[in-house]
């Protein structure tokens, strides 16, 4: 059985990995074009 410290470490690692996944998926599907118009002079 893992120690409480290892459980905490593992849970923290998983939370860190999950952070921002929704944003990354959204950007991947929509594309990461700039929000402003591109000026060609």
C-alpha positions as CSV (number, residue, x, y, z in Angstrom):
1,X,0.0,0.0,0.0
2,X,1.5,3.4,-0.9
3,X,2.2,6.0,1.7
4,X,0.0,9.0,2.2
5,X,2.9,11.2,0.8
6,X,3.1,9.2,-2.4
7,X,-0.7,9.4,-2.8
8,X,-0.5,13.2,-2.5
9,X,2.4,13.4,-4.9
10,X,0.6,11.3,-7.5
11,X,-2.6,13.2,-7.1
12,X,-0.8,16.5,-7.5
13,X,1.0,15.2,-10.6
14,X,-2.3,14.2,-12.2
15,X,-3.9,17.6,-11.4
16,X,-1.0,19.4,-12.9
17,X,-1.2,17.3,-16.1
18,X,-4.9,17.9,-16.4
19,X,-4.6,21.7,-16.0
20,X,-5.2,23.5,-19.2
21,X,-6.2,20.5,-21.2
22,X,-9.6,22.1,-22.2
23,X,-7.8,25.2,-23.4
24,X,-5.2,23.3,-25.3
25,X,-8.0,21.1,-27.0
26,X,-9.9,24.3,-27.9
27,X,-6.9,25.9,-29.4
28,X,-6.0,22.8,-31.4
29,X,-9.5,22.5,-32.9
30,X,-9.9,26.2,-33.6
31,X,-6.3,27.1,-34.5
32,X,-4.1,29.6,-32.8
33,X,-4.5,32.6,-35.1
34,X,-3.9,36.1,-33.7
35,X,-7.0,37.9,-32.3
36,X,-6.1,41.1,-34.2
37,X,-6.3,41.8,-37.9
38,X,-3.0,41.4,-39.8
39,X,-1.9,44.6,-41.5
40,X,-0.2,44.1,-44.9
41,X,1.3,47.5,-46.0
